[in-house]
């Protein structure tokens, strides 16, 4: 433990009707950021990931029953922010938390803002979410994107927001490290990527060319579509469709399909680097 935990705890919030508790509850229910732009993250793991990232933890709330348990986390928050954590009655905390069995600690975090140059830089392999609405799938895709070396992730209009709590938990910290761009139009995506020499590939089960016939060694973007409808009409004319060959299974879960494609891209690129 760092320092005296009592020095890291601020005034208590008792009522579930407290304006801050109500604002957190609303953001959690809608899967969006709060009106002030802060993002709600729940649980010690995500808080630890946020502390180690370029996102800034602005406020930390601890359930009264968890004060001793999370003393080290609250001390870390105080040392980084210069602010004290806020103790919240268990009853008020449970009404604010999104998870059914809350661990009694959450943070309000200011996201890192990324540029297009950062999203397209580095490995020059961009992942694009086209109408992906399931937060669990989207979070898994972000985790795979980081694991297989994507340079950044773009969410087109109509996709789940990166501030969704279930997405944040499924991404397991990747959202804090990956360059992200949200609520982008298909036309803006095409203009940005094509002007920088990117080829756009889209996963489509009816495509003639397969994943293994695709050159992922070039600067490119991989677009994954909606879980049920696939690629949107706005995107279909922008991309070169590619398919993942399967046996006896008509289609794959969006997160599974995307992870397979990202792995193939990483495999090709590692082979190129190895000569």
Backbone torsions as a table, in degrees:
resi	resn	phi	psi	omega
1	UNK	NA	143.3	-179.5
2	UNK	-105.6	111.3	176.7
3	UNK	76.0	-172.7	-179.5
4	UNK	-88.3	121.1	-176.7
5	UNK	-61.3	-28.1	-179.9
6	UNK	-63.2	-27.1	178.9
7	UNK	-76.5	-7.4	-176.7
8	UNK	-104.5	-0.7	-175.1
9	UNK	-109.7	128.4	179.8
10	UNK	-97.1	-160.5	-178.9
11	UNK	-66.3	154.9	-175.2
12	UNK	-91.0	150.3	169.5
13	UNK	-110.2	123.4	-175.4
14	UNK	-99.4	-38.8	-167.8
15	UNK	-95.5	137.4	172.7
16	UNK	-63.5	-16.1	179.9
17	UNK	-89.5	1.9	176.5
18	UNK	-56.0	136.0	-176.8
19	UNK	-55.2	-38.0	179.2
20	UNK	-67.3	-43.5	178.4
21	UNK	-61.7	-41.9	179.2
22	UNK	-65.5	-38.2	179.5
23	UNK	-66.9	-39.7	177.7
24	UNK	-65.7	-44.3	179.9
25	UNK	-60.0	-42.9	-179.5
26	UNK	-64.2	-45.2	179.4
27	UNK	-61.3	-41.5	178.7
28	UNK	-64.7	-42.5	-179.0
29	UNK	-64.7	-36.0	-177.8
30	UNK	-90.8	-13.0	-177.4
31	UNK	68.2	35.7	-176.3
32	UNK	-128.4	171.5	174.0
33	UNK	-74.2	161.6	175.2
34	UNK	-72.2	168.3	-177.7
35	UNK	-59.3	-29.2	178.9
36	UNK	-84.8	4.7	177.1
37	UNK	90.0	-6.5	-179.7
38	UNK	-77.1	148.5	-178.2
39	UNK	-107.8	135.0	179.1
40	UNK	-85.4	124.3	173.9
41	UNK	-122.8	138.5	-175.6
42	UNK	-116.7	141.9	173.2
43	UNK	96.9	153.5	-176.5
44	UNK	-66.5	-34.8	-177.3
45	UNK	-63.1	-48.7	-179.7
46	UNK	-65.1	-36.4	177.3
47	UNK	-63.3	-43.5	178.8
48	UNK	-62.4	-41.5	177.8
49	UNK	-62.8	-41.5	-179.8
50	UNK	-65.0	-40.4	179.0
51	UNK	-60.3	-32.2	-177.7
52	UNK	-89.7	3.7	-175.1
53	UNK	-112.2	-174.2	177.2
54	UNK	-92.0	1.6	168.7
55	UNK	-75.0	150.3	-175.0
56	UNK	-114.1	121.3	178.0
57	UNK	-79.1	109.8	-175.6
58	UNK	-87.9	-31.2	-176.4
59	UNK	-150.3	146.1	-179.7
60	UNK	-131.9	131.0	179.9
61	UNK	-116.7	134.6	-178.3
62	UNK	-127.0	129.9	175.3
63	UNK	-64.6	145.9	-175.2
64	UNK	-58.0	-33.8	-179.6
65	UNK	-75.3	-10.8	-177.5
66	UNK	-108.8	9.7	-176.3
67	UNK	-59.2	-46.9	-179.4
68	UNK	-70.1	-39.8	-177.1
69	UNK	-63.0	-38.4	-175.5
70	UNK	-106.8	27.3	-178.8
71	UNK	-61.0	-38.9	-178.5
72	UNK	-68.3	-39.2	177.4
73	UNK	-64.1	-43.1	-179.8
74	UNK	-65.4	-36.1	177.0
75	UNK	-66.4	-39.1	177.4
76	UNK	-64.0	-41.9	177.7
77	UNK	-60.0	-46.4	-179.0
78	UNK	-63.2	-41.1	-178.7
79	UNK	-67.2	-31.8	-178.7
80	UNK	-84.6	-36.9	-172.4
81	UNK	-101.4	-23.3	-173.7
82	UNK	78.1	7.2	-179.9
83	UNK	-112.7	162.4	176.4
84	UNK	-95.3	148.2	173.5
85	UNK	-71.4	155.5	-179.2
86	UNK	-104.6	126.1	177.1
87	UNK	-85.6	137.1	-175.7
88	UNK	-127.7	137.3	177.3
89	UNK	-58.0	148.0	-179.1
90	UNK	-56.2	-39.1	-178.3
91	UNK	-64.9	-44.7	178.9
92	UNK	-67.4	-40.0	-178.4
93	UNK	-62.9	-43.8	-178.2
94	UNK	-62.8	-31.8	178.9
95	UNK	-74.2	-24.3	-179.3
96	UNK	-87.2	-34.7	-174.4
97	UNK	-68.1	145.5	178.2
98	UNK	-83.6	-39.5	-176.8
99	UNK	-72.1	145.0	-176.6
100	UNK	-65.9	-41.2	178.5
101	UNK	-113.5	80.4	-175.9
102	UNK	-64.4	147.6	177.4
103	UNK	-90.0	2.2	172.3
104	UNK	84.1	19.3	177.4
105	UNK	-151.3	136.2	176.5
106	UNK	-147.5	161.9	179.5
107	UNK	-130.4	153.6	172.6
108	UNK	-109.8	118.4	-165.2
109	UNK	-122.1	138.4	175.0
110	UNK	-90.6	117.2	-176.3
111	UNK	-67.1	152.6	171.4
112	UNK	-76.1	132.5	176.6
113	UNK	-92.0	132.7	-176.7
114	UNK	-111.8	157.0	176.7
115	UNK	-105.6	162.9	176.1
116	UNK	-61.4	-36.3	179.3
117	UNK	-60.3	-37.5	179.3
118	UNK	-73.5	-39.5	179.0
119	UNK	-62.6	-38.7	-175.9
120	UNK	-94.8	-3.1	-175.8
121	UNK	-82.2	-166.5	176.7
122	UNK	62.4	-119.0	-176.2
123	UNK	-73.0	-14.8	-179.3
124	UNK	57.2	44.5	173.7
125	UNK	-129.0	106.2	-174.3
126	UNK	-104.7	134.6	174.5
127	UNK	-99.7	136.1	-177.1
128	UNK	-124.4	128.0	175.6
129	UNK	-96.8	118.8	-178.2
130	UNK	-112.6	91.8	180.0
131	UNK	72.5	21.7	175.5
132	UNK	-76.0	113.0	-172.2
133	UNK	-106.9	-19.8	-178.9
134	UNK	-77.0	116.4	-175.7
135	UNK	-64.3	-31.6	177.6
136	UNK	-66.1	-44.2	176.8
137	UNK	-62.0	-46.9	-178.0
138	UNK	-62.0	-41.5	178.8
139	UNK	-64.4	-40.8	177.2
140	UNK	-63.2	-40.0	178.5
141	UNK	-62.4	-42.6	178.4
142	UNK	-62.1	-40.1	179.4
143	UNK	-64.3	-41.8	177.5
144	UNK	-66.4	-37.6	179.2
145	UNK	-59.2	-43.5	177.8
146	UNK	-68.8	-42.8	-176.8
147	UNK	-62.0	-34.3	-175.4
148	UNK	-106.4	18.8	165.8
149	UNK	83.0	24.4	175.2
150	UNK	-65.7	146.5	-179.5
151	UNK	-80.7	-25.2	179.5
152	UNK	-176.3	171.2	-178.8
153	UNK	-129.1	134.8	177.6
154	UNK	-117.6	130.2	175.6
155	UNK	-106.0	117.5	178.0
156	UNK	-74.3	162.0	177.6
157	UNK	-54.0	135.7	-178.6
158	UNK	97.3	-8.2	176.4
159	UNK	-87.4	160.3	177.1
160	UNK	-61.7	146.8	-178.1
161	UNK	-79.8	149.8	179.6
162	UNK	-67.2	-11.7	-179.7
163	UNK	-88.2	-2.5	-179.5
164	UNK	-66.2	132.4	-175.1
165	UNK	-61.0	-43.2	-180.0
166	UNK	-65.4	-37.9	176.0
167	UNK	-62.7	-45.3	-179.3
168	UNK	-58.7	-41.6	-179.9
169	UNK	-70.5	-39.6	179.9
170	UNK	-67.5	-32.7	179.8
171	UNK	-73.5	-18.2	173.7
172	UNK	52.0	42.0	175.5
173	UNK	101.6	-18.1	-178.2
174	UNK	-61.8	-31.1	-178.9
175	UNK	-62.7	-24.2	-179.7
176	UNK	-80.9	-17.4	-173.8
177	UNK	-111.2	-29.5	-177.1
178	UNK	-78.7	135.7	170.1
179	UNK	-62.9	128.7	-174.4
180	UNK	-126.5	147.2	174.3
181	UNK	-138.2	124.7	-173.3
182	UNK	-116.6	158.6	175.6
183	UNK	53.0	51.5	-179.2
184	UNK	-99.8	140.8	176.4
185	UNK	-80.8	156.1	-179.9
186	UNK	-61.6	-38.9	179.9
187	UNK	-65.3	-41.3	178.2
188	UNK	-64.2	-41.6	177.7
189	UNK	-57.1	-51.1	-177.6
190	UNK	-61.7	-42.3	-179.5
191	UNK	-63.0	-46.9	-178.1
192	UNK	-63.1	-47.8	-173.7
193	UNK	-75.2	-44.2	-178.2
194	UNK	-65.8	-35.9	178.7
195	UNK	-67.3	-18.0	177.9
196	UNK	-102.8	12.5	174.4
197	UNK	83.1	19.9	179.9
198	UNK	-88.0	144.8	168.7
199	UNK	-100.5	138.6	-178.3
200	UNK	-103.3	119.9	175.0
201	UNK	-109.3	144.5	178.5
202	UNK	-130.4	135.3	179.2
203	UNK	-74.0	120.9	-179.2
204	UNK	-147.4	121.3	-172.5
205	UNK	-65.3	-20.9	-179.2
206	UNK	-90.5	2.6	-176.7
207	UNK	-66.4	147.7	178.1
208	UNK	-75.7	-44.0	-179.5
209	UNK	-82.2	142.3	-179.6
210	UNK	-99.4	169.9	178.0
211	UNK	-53.9	-38.8	-173.1
212	UNK	-80.5	-8.2	176.1
213	UNK	-101.3	6.0	-175.0
214	UNK	-99.9	136.8	178.7
215	UNK	-88.7	101.8	178.3
216	UNK	-93.5	3.5	-179.0
217	UNK	-79.3	-18.4	177.9
218	UNK	-82.1	163.5	172.8
219	UNK	-60.8	124.1	-174.4
220	UNK	-154.4	163.8	174.7
221	UNK	-121.3	142.4	177.7
222	UNK	-113.1	119.9	-177.0
223	UNK	-105.0	127.9	175.1
224	UNK	-114.8	134.0	-173.1
225	UNK	-95.5	-174.7	-179.8
226	UNK	-58.5	147.4	-175.7
227	UNK	-57.2	-33.8	-178.4
228	UNK	-106.9	-44.5	-173.5
229	UNK	-88.0	-15.4	-178.0
230	UNK	78.0	-149.3	-177.6
231	UNK	-70.9	142.5	179.8
232	UNK	-74.8	159.6	178.1
233	UNK	-62.5	-31.9	179.7
234	UNK	-66.5	-25.3	-175.6
235	UNK	-97.8	-29.9	-172.2
236	UNK	-54.6	-38.6	-177.2
237	UNK	-81.2	-4.0	-178.1
238	UNK	-96.9	-18.1	-168.4
239	UNK	-114.3	163.1	168.0
240	UNK	-97.5	115.0	-175.6
241	UNK	-73.0	139.1	175.5
242	UNK	-134.7	148.7	-176.8
243	UNK	-118.0	153.8	172.1
244	UNK	-101.0	114.1	-178.5
245	UNK	-66.6	132.1	179.6
246	UNK	-132.6	164.7	177.5
247	UNK	-117.6	122.0	174.0
248	UNK	65.0	-1.4	177.0
249	UNK	-114.2	122.7	-174.0
250	UNK	-68.6	-41.7	-177.9
251	UNK	-150.5	161.2	-179.9
252	UNK	-110.5	154.4	170.5
253	UNK	-53.6	141.9	-175.4
254	UNK	-56.4	-41.8	-178.6
255	UNK	-68.3	-39.2	178.8
256	UNK	-65.3	-48.3	-178.9
257	UNK	-60.1	-43.9	-179.2
258	UNK	-65.0	-40.3	-179.8
259	UNK	-64.7	-39.8	177.3
260	UNK	-62.5	-45.2	-179.2
261	UNK	-64.8	-40.8	178.3
262	UNK	-65.3	-37.1	177.4
263	UNK	-64.0	-42.7	178.7
264	UNK	-62.9	-39.9	177.2
265	UNK	-61.9	-43.9	179.1
266	UNK	-64.7	-38.6	179.3
267	UNK	-62.9	-46.6	178.6
268	UNK	-61.3	-42.4	-176.9
269	UNK	-70.4	-35.9	177.3
270	UNK	-67.7	-34.3	178.2
271	UNK	-66.6	-39.1	178.2
272	UNK	-65.6	-43.8	-179.5
273	UNK	-65.1	-31.6	-179.8
274	UNK	-80.7	-1.6	178.2
275	UNK	88.1	NA	NA
